[in-house]
Amino acid sequence: MNFIETRGNDGQKPSSITFSQAILSPMSSFGGVYSPESLPLFDEAFFKAHTHSGYKTLAKDVLKAFEVDIDESVIDEALSLYDAFDDPKNPVPLVKVYDDLYISELYHGPTRAFKDMALQPFGKVLSSVAQARNEKYLILAATSGDTGPAALETFKNRDNVQVVCLYPDGGTSDVQRLQMVTEDARNLKVIGIHGDFDDAQSALKSLLVSDVFKEALKAHHISLSAANSVNFGRIIFQTIYHIYSYLELVRIGAIQMGEKVYLNVPSGNFGNALGGYYAYKMGLPVKQIHIASNNNNVLTKFISTGHYDLRNISVIPTTSPAMDILKSSNIERILFDLFGAERTRELMLQLDTEKFYSLNEEELIQIQSIFSADFCSDEEGLAYIKKAFDVGYLMCPHTATCFKTYDFCREDKSIKTIAYSTAEWTKFSPVIAKALTGEEVEHDRDALEMIAKKANIHIPKQISELFSKEITQKIVIDKQDIEKEILNFLNT
Ligand SMILES: *Cc1c(COP(=O)(O)O)cnc(C)c1O
């Protein structure tokens, strides 16, 4: 299967490319991205046949259906990385919170957030493709706190790939920052910037299209790629767990095969929700996808009114920083899938120039037939964390936003909901400690201990070890100095 451009073709870039090309060079004409030309379709026989499959078997068959041009041995090795998750037999556990609400836990990998679900296998695949072509790649990652650690973890010491990770200084939790700044592998560089996540992401996007920067890289025989969720190599791995969790509901007898469910997704850049959308388009019985946001509620307004409006707003820092995003990159792929390249280009260009676009009435109806949305304030989030804890479920503030959509987006109360838990409690401990005890706790370390005691659980070793590790990545700079800093790194 080939991949085509969301904003059409400029006559210079290839208009249709393979999966491996799409992951190496994710940016397409006019600033667009690559999307699948068509989606595979799974019938009930496929789902039935996989009801009792393990995660890796299901994953392999989904990748096969996308006809990815990657050697089977590489795929096997990439998927075997799920064996290092907490439970190799079940890397994505499903936990019942209420009779009609199940949580799909996506955080059981090495960096304790859902980014590992895609980045673990993606790192192996990308490095193998680069090696096979005897090419070297620089991966630029902008992170609001979870992508960075997961990207560094998956690429560390891998051949033919170097990684530069940009994070907003002060915009991440202690644990997230430590996960990044204590990385010491030779092929990794971590840079803090003065600004917020949107600044980091836009700096990255302009580097990706900068000819000057590309020329400088050429001198080093290095090409650019990206590990952000604009890269389809991540999205493809994010379709799988939606299917897996649905089948888990069937396995435990909570639903019948074919019964529709709601998916509730805490959303920022919309990669996770896009994976759910593709799963639905491929045949998964989904009634609706509920998009949960925090106070940065651009997506709630977009899905409710059809207006994507960035005028006169800026990012509001919240207790769910991985969702402190205004320009949600993967919405573009939804526009493309529903309305085609010409319309997508028109809308996205308008967003770039006027910071605003509006869907017409018909388009809005199409969006609303599959999506519904709501947002959860920090205060509401704290209350949901406490309420869930009181029935035995410990969750992070991102996951908490799904409880708002569960409360307010369900039109049919007989339909079961799968909500996604996107980070372990350890990554956002001061917020959770506050929710559980009412106390303000400044440092992650103290908060971790308070929660562990209160919930009678252990702090995982991956997290407790961080506090005694040496800090090796100390740079914090202004946006305009990023290019120079990266070139310095490549020269060493
Ligand atoms: C990245 C992230 C999100 C947002 O996911 P998107 O795919 O960007 O929408 C939500 N919660 C956590 C904890 C995350 O790390």
PDBQT file of the ligand as one rigid body, heavy atoms in Angstrom, charges set to zero:
ROOT
HETATM    1  C1  LIG A 501       1.102  12.311  24.254  1.00  0.00    +0.000 C 
HETATM    2  C2  LIG A 501       0.147  12.178  25.354  1.00  0.00    +0.000 A 
HETATM    3  C3  LIG A 501      -1.205  12.467  25.206  1.00  0.00    +0.000 A 
HETATM    4  C4  LIG A 501      -1.778  13.012  23.916  1.00  0.00    +0.000 C 
HETATM    5  O1  LIG A 501      -1.737  12.065  22.890  1.00  0.00    +0.000 OA
HETATM    6  P1  LIG A 501      -1.884  12.532  21.361  1.00  0.00    +0.000 P 
HETATM    7  O2  LIG A 501      -1.669  11.304  20.584  1.00  0.00    +0.000 OA
HETATM    8  O3  LIG A 501      -0.817  13.553  21.137  1.00  0.00    +0.000 OA
HETATM    9  O4  LIG A 501      -3.241  13.098  21.210  1.00  0.00    +0.000 OA
HETATM   10  C5  LIG A 501      -2.047  12.270  26.288  1.00  0.00    +0.000 A 
HETATM   11  N1  LIG A 501      -1.577  11.851  27.480  1.00  0.00    +0.000 NA
HETATM   12  C6  LIG A 501      -0.276  11.574  27.668  1.00  0.00    +0.000 A 
HETATM   13  C7  LIG A 501       0.179  11.159  29.011  1.00  0.00    +0.000 C 
HETATM   14  C8  LIG A 501       0.629  11.709  26.624  1.00  0.00    +0.000 A 
HETATM   15  O5  LIG A 501       1.926  11.437  26.819  1.00  0.00    +0.000 OA
ENDROOT
TORSDOF 0
